Amino acid sequence: MFRLFENAADPFGADEPADAPQRVLPYLISEFRPLRFVLTASLLATVISAGVELWLIAYAGRLVDTLAGADPTTLWQTHGVELCLVGALILFARPLLHLFNEGLDDIAFRPNARTRALWRAHRRVSRQPVGWFREDLSGRIATRVREGSAAAAMATYNVVHTLAFVFVYILGSIWLLGSVDPRLTLPLAVWILLYAGLMAYVVPRYRAAAEHHQDADSAVTGLLVDSYANVDTLALLDVPAAADRAVFAAEREARLRVERLEVTMNVGMMCLSGILMVGLIGYGILLWQAGAAPIGLVAATLALTFRMTAMAEWLLDGVSALFGHLGTLRRALRTIAQPPAVTDRPDAGTLAVRSGAIRITNVSHHYGTGSGGLDGLSLEIAAGEKVGVVGRSGSGKSTLVNLILRFFDPEVGTIEIDGQDIAAVTQRSLRRQIAMVTQEATLLHRSVRDNIGLATAGEESIVAAARQAAAHDFISTLSDQDGRTGYHAHVGERGVKLSGGQRQRIALARAIHKDAPILILDEATSALDSEIEAVIQETMDKVMAGRTVIAVAHRLSTIARMDRIVVLDQGRVVEDGTHAELLSRNGRYAALWARQAGGFLGR
């Protein structure tokens, strides 16, 4: 039976999620449209459940009247069938209805809705270019994805499970009391007006306070993520505790503001509860005294009063929670509903690399700031050519690599691979043709095997790549806290369990295993000691053979053997030639070489 509810909807679907609406209601409608039949059934079950609860209270009043006027010796002869049917309803039909209702709400809808919203939000955020993630803390982005997805599911759940039930219950209570005596609806009407006034006062303030607290709580999360991710840096700094304390104090004050409103809300509900009890029960007693109502009505109004008080508190809590969820979702949509900054064209094709020639024509990119980056750069790299790129910090080396990988789209100009504009092909097909080893070889918190080849290849090819990268020996000695060893050991967040040289050798093994026709080396051997660098230099020569290579380096000795060396300055090519040619020109490259080669020699 549970499987029936669990499989009522597919939270993943086969389609890749489109851009999300940036407003709450359109977003909820677009996300949960596949769950509309579950929601409709849940709403219908909620209405029926509320009706059954009201009928039981009304029947309780009738039962009191029946017992008050019946002869105990003939009770079962005259009312036995009725009592048995009501008992069967309570013992069997009501639990089955509750099972159906709870199964729809808590199994068919909530887990599927949350998983669907979370999966689609993750897929949307994952489409963002690398530069987009540099604008915010990764921990805060992850928090907004998780909290926004949960808030979307819970907001919809609250509307169906809480608000619909209570709304139907209150309407049914008015009808029930009015059917006995229309005057009984007067105390209820007064209570509803007072209740609406309390909601009008509390809910907007609660919404503002909740959003303020969510922002303050997000600041605490950001502080924690930043502190723990950079614990080694903080260990070297004398950061005053007062700076962190202020963030925590702001979150506490925001939380107190929410709690003050909740206390106000709860005390107000207690006062309204007393008004409802005195009004309904007292008026029912007056009607009974005047002979206008049976004693069962007093019993029914007593039960209804307690139930409605609980319902009203539930409704107020539900409305407050709803606005809290909507506030969380509204804030999350600022992140998860952002259109991708770099997108594939509707007619984008697949990059077909025949030889790996790269042409960069008049490319400018300044990250929207007007300074830095590239400024009208043009460069041609022949198929199979190995080009070193050097220059001072800020000369545009990283920007060039980012644009070739299409982490950004250039503001001006084009980049072509084998005559194909990379803006006209899919990003996935582009990056499949490029392997890269960076200076900061960041690894996934997964196994060594997954970091080299994910799940796309057999063990033998992964081990072979690791051997070529001089990584197999140390990988064989690895173990983690869960007892996994060797290639199955997990390397920790961003690979922190490994040394810089070990991380870089695994990254090199990844590039070897990928076997792409274009290879980008961004200080690929900077974290290796001289002995290990010498060991894998021969491997590097083999890996580069037959491939188009772009090698970015500050350590000029690593690129002296390149076919060409390009010197960048202020986003432009200022020198281009072989190592020997550039030294003979006695220009910028020669100055850089002299500084590095002679910097530690006696003067």
MARTOR-635915 format. One record per residue (C-alpha): y, z, x; residue in one letter. Coordinates in steps of 0.05 Angstrom, whole numbers, plus 32768, in hexadecimal, padded with zeros to 4 digits. Layout:
BEGIN
YZXa...
***
This chain:
BEGIN
800080008000m803080118039f80207FCE8059r80387FAD8018l807B7FCF801Ff807F7FC4806Ae80747F798064n80A27F708029a80D47F4F8059a80D57F31809Fd810C7F5480C6p810C7F1F80FDf81087EDB80DCg81017E9A8100a814B7E878101d817B7E988139e81B47EC18119p81F57E9D810Fa82397EBD811Cd82417EFC80F3a82797F0680C0p82AD7F3680DAq82B87F5A8097r82877F8E807Ev82737F74803Al82667F2B804Fp82407F46808By82137F718060l82067F388030i81F57F078067s81C97F38808De81A07F518053f819A7F138028r814F7F0C8039p81467F54801Fl81677F457FDCr81257F497FB5f81157F8C7FD4v815B7FA57FC3l81567F8B7F7Ct81137FAD7F71a812D7FED7F91s816A7FED7F64l813F7FE27F27l8110801B7F3Ca814D80487F48t8167803B7F02v812280497EE3i811B80897F0Ds815F80A27EF6a814C80927EAEg810B80B87EB4v812E80F57ED1e816080F57E97l812980EC7E64w810381287E80l814181547E79i814B813C7E32a810181487E23y8106818E7E40a813A819E7E0Bg810D81817DD5r80D281A87DF0l80F981E97DE9v810981D97DA1d80C181C57D94t80A682067DB1l80DB82307D8Ca80C582147D49g807A82087D53a803F82337D40d801A82457D81p7FD6823E7D5Ft7FE381F67D4At800E81DF7D85l7FD881B47DA6w7FC081967D65q8006817E7D53t802481707D98h7FE8816B7DC7g7FE9811F7DCFv8034811F7DDDe802E81587E10l7FF481357E33c801A80F47E38l805781187E54v802A813D7E85g800A80FB7E9Ba805080DE7EA4l806481197ED0i8022811B7EF7l801580D17F01f804A80A07EEAa808580C67F07r806580CD7F4Dp805180847F4Cl8097806F7F3Al80B2809C7F71h8080807E7FA3l809780387F8Ff80E0804B7F94n80D8806F7FD7e80AC80387FF2g80E080047FE2l811A802D7FFEd80FB804E803Bd80C5801D8050i80D57FD88035a81217FDB803Df813B800E806Fr810F7FFF80ACp81107FB480A0n815B7FB48094a816A7FDC80D2r813C7FB380FEt81587F7280E2r81A07F8780EDa81907FA38132l81697F658148w819D7F348130r81D67F5D814Ea81B17F5E8191h81A57F13818Er81EF7F07817Fr82087F3481B7v81D57F1681E7s81F57ED281DCr82367EEB81FAq82467ED28240p82427F01827Cv828D7F08827Fg828F7F258238w82657F60824Ef82957F708286r82CB7F818254e82A77FC0823Bd82747FF4824El822D7FDD8244s821A80218227g8252801C81F3r823D7FD581E0i81F57FEE81D7a820D802981ADt82357FFC817Fr81FA7FCD8176v81CB80068164r81FC802F813Ae82187FF28116g81D27FDA8103s81BE801F80EAa81FF802580C4a81F57FE280A2a81B07FF68089a81C6803C8074m820580248050a81DA7FF58025t81A5802B801Cy81DA805C8004n81F4802C7FD0v81AF801F7FB3v818D80617FBDh81C580937FB2t820180747F8Fl81D9804B7F5Da81AC80857F4Bf81E580B67F40v820F80837F1Bf81D780747EEAv81C880BE7EE4y820F80D07ED1i821480977E9Fl81D280AC7E82g81EA80F47E7Ds822780DF7E56i81FC80B67E27w81CA80F07E1Fl81FF81237E0El822680F47DE2g81E880E37DB9s81E1812C7DA6v822B813B7D9Bd826581107DB4p828D81507DBFr825D81637DF8l8278812A7E21t82BD814B7E24l82AB81807E59p8286814A7E7Fl82C2811B7E7Ba82F081527E96v82BF815F7ECEw82BB81157EE0i830781117EE4l830B814E7F11l82D181327F3By82F480EF7F42a833381137F59g830C81397F8El82ED80F87FA6m833180D67FA7a834C810E7FD3y831181188001v82F280D3800Cv832D80AD802Bp833B80E88059r82F180EE806Ay82EF80A38079r832A80A880A9a830F80E780C9a82CA80C980D1a82E5808A80F2e831080B58120h82D380DE8133h82AA80A0813Fq82DF80868170d82E180CA8193a829580CD8195d8294808681B2s82C3809D81E8a829380D681FAv825980A481FCt828180768229g829280B08257l824980C6825Cl8230807F8269v82668073829Dd825880B682BFs820C80AF82C2y820E806582D6a823E8075830Fn822380BA8322v822280A7836Cd826C8095836Bt827E80D48345l825980FE8378a828B80E683ADl82C880F18382l82EA81328370d82F281238326v8315815D8302p82ED817982C9a832B817B829Da832A812F8298a82E4812E827Ad82F1816D8251r832B814B822Da82FC81158213v82CA814981FAf8302817381DBa831C813681B6a82D7812A8199e82D281738184r831581718161e83018131813Da82BF81518128r82E4818F810El8311816280E4r82D3814580C3v82B3818980B9e82F381A68099r82F1816E8066l82A7817A8059e82B481C4804Cv82ED81B1801Dt82BE81817FFAm828581B37FF3n82B281EC7FD9v82D381BC7FA8g828E81A77F8Fm827C81F07F84m82BA81FA7F5Ac82AB81BB7F32l826481D37F28s827D82127F08g82AB81EB7EDAi827281BE7EC5l824281F87EB8m827482207E8Fv828C81E47E69g824A81C57E56l821F82037E4Di8257822A7E2Bg826681F17DFBy821C81E97DEDg821782327DDBi8252822C7DACl823181F27D89l81F082197D82w821682547D65q823682277D32a81F2820A7D20g820781C57D39a81D481C17D72a818D81DB7D7Ep817C820E7DB4i815A81D67DDBg819E81B57DE6l81B681F37E0Bv817781F07E37a818281A67E43a81CB81AE7E55t81B981E77E84l818781BB7EA9a81B681807EA7l81EF81A97EC4t81C781BF7F00f81AD81797F0Br81F181587F04m821081897F34t81DC81777F67a81E6812D7F57m823181337F60a822A81547FA4e81F8811E7FB7w822980E97F9Fl826381067FC6l8238810C8004d821F80C57FF8g826680A97FF1v827D80CE802Fs824080B58056a824C806F803Bl8293806E8056f827B808B8097g82478054809Dh827A801F808Al82AA803980BFg8273803780F3t82607FF080DEl82A97FD980DDr82B27FF18124r82707FD3813Aa82827F8F811Cl82BB7F8B814Er82847F848182t82487F658160i826F7F338135a82977F15816Eq82897ECA8173p826A7EB881B6p829F7EA781EAa82727E708206v824A7E4881D4t821C7E0C81D4d82367DCE81B2r82137DBB8171p81F97D7C8193d81E97D9E81D5a81AE7D7F81F9g817E7D97822Ft81937D928277l81657D62829Da816B7D6D82E8v81527D318310r816F7D428354s81A07D7B834Dg81E37D5B835Fa821F7D84834Ai82657D69833Dr82A07D97832Fi82DF7D728319t83247D918316n830B7DD482FDv833C7E0C82F0s832B7E5082D4h83557E9082D6h83317EBD82A4y836C7EB78275g839A7EDC82A6t83BC7EA282C8g83A87EBA830Ds83697EBE8338g832C7E93832Cg832D7E48833Al83697E19833Bd83597DCF8335g831A7DD28360l82F27D93836Bs82B17D928391l82737D668396e822F7D8083ADi81FB7D4B83BAa81B47D5283A2a818D7D7F83D0g81CB7D9283F8e81D47DD98410k821D7DEF840Bv82397E318423g82777E4D83FFv82A47E7E8424v82E97E9A841Ag83107EDA8415r83067F0983DAs83267EEC839Cg83237EA483B6s82F87E8E837Bg82B07E918397k82947EBB835Es82BB7E93832At829B7E538344l82557E70833Cv82657E8C82F7n827E7E4982DFl82417E2382F9i82147E5482D5l82427E4D8298r824F7E978292f82957E7D8281f82AE7E39826Cd82E57E1D829Ap832A7E1B827De83347DD6829Bv83047DA482BBg82BA7D9482B9t827B7DA682DDi82427D7482DEe81FA7D7882F6i81DA7D348301d82127D1682D9g82087D44829Dq82437D708288d82277DB78285i82537DC58248a822A7D908222a81E67DAF822Fv81C87DF18217t81D67E2E8241q818C7E3F8242r81787DFB825Es81AF7E008292l819A7E4482ACr81517E3082ADr81637DFF82E4q81887E31830Fi816B7E6B8338a81997EA08354m81977EDA8384v81D47F068384t81F17F3B83B2q81E77F71837Ee81A07F63836Ba819D7F89832At81587F90830Bl81407F9D82C5l81217FE182B5h80DD7FC182AFr80A27FB582DDs80A97F91831Fv807D7F5A8302r80AD7F5082C8d80E97F4F82F6n80CA7F16831Ei80AC7EEB82E8g80B17F1082A5l80747EFD827Ca80767EB3828Ct80447EAD82C4a80047EC782E1g7FFD7EFF8313e7FEB7ED1834De802C7EA9834Bs80557EE98347i80327F088382v803A7EC783AAa80857EC8839Da80897F1183B2a80647F0283F2r80947EC98403q80CE7EF983F8a80AE7F2E8426a80AA7F5D83EAa805F7F6283DEh80527F9B840Fd80857FCC83F3f80757FB883ABi802D7FCC83B7s8043801383C8t806F801E838Al805F804F8353s8088806C8319d808880AD82F2q8058809182BEd8022808282F1g802D803782F4r802580198339t80327FDA8360g804B7F9F8338y80457FC782F7h80738000830Fa80B7800382ECh80F38001831Av8125802C82F3g8167801982D3e81867FDF82FAr814F7FE9832Eg816C802C8348v812780438361k8128800D8396l8154800383D3s81877FCB83D4g815B7FA38402g811E7FAC83D6q81457F978398r815F7F5983BCq81197F4583D2r80FF7F4B838Bi813B7F218374a81297EEE83A9l80E07EEE8391a80FB7EE0834Br81217EA48364a80E57E8A838Bi80B97E93834Dh80EA7E6F8320k80E67E31834Cd81267E128331a81467DD3834Fp81897DF6835Ai818E7E368381l81CC7E638385i81CD7E9983BAl82067ECC83B3d82017EF783F2e81B67EF283E8a81A37F158428t81DD7F46842Ds81B27F83841Da817B7F71844El81767F8F8493d81747F5F84CEs81287F6584D7e81187F55848Ei814C7F1E848Ce812A7EFD84C8a80E77F0384A6v80FD7EDF8467i812C7EAD8487q80F37E7D8491e80E07E878448t81287E7B8433m81287E398459d80E87E248434k81057E3A83F1v81457E1383FCm81217DD48412a81287D9C83DEg81587DC583B3r81A27DC383A8t81BD7E0483C5v81FF7E2783BDi82037E6483ECa823E7E9383E4v82467EC18420a82767EF08443h82467EF7847Dr82517EB2849Cl82147EB484C8s81E97EAC8489t82087E688478i82147E4A84BCa81D67E1F84B4r81EC7E018471m81F77DB6846Cd82407DC28459r826F7DFD8454i82A77DFF8422v82E17E2F842Dv83077E4683EEl834C7E6583EBd83737E7483ACq83417E4D8382g83437E0D83AAr831A7DEC83E1v83427DF18421v830C7DDD8453e82CA7DB7844Ed82997DA58484g825F7DBC84AFt82617DFC84D6h826F7DD88517a82A57DAC84F8e82CA7DE784D9l82C87E0D851Al82E57DD1853Fs831F7DCD850Er83337E148520n83497E2184D8g833A7E5884A6r82EF7E5584AFy82F67E5A84FAa83237E9784F1a82F07EB884C3l82B77EA884F4w82DE7EC3852Fa82EE7F038509r82A57F0F84F7q82857EF68537a82B77F1A8565g82CB7F55853Cg829C7F848560f82A57F6785A5l82D27F8385DAg83187F6785DBr
***
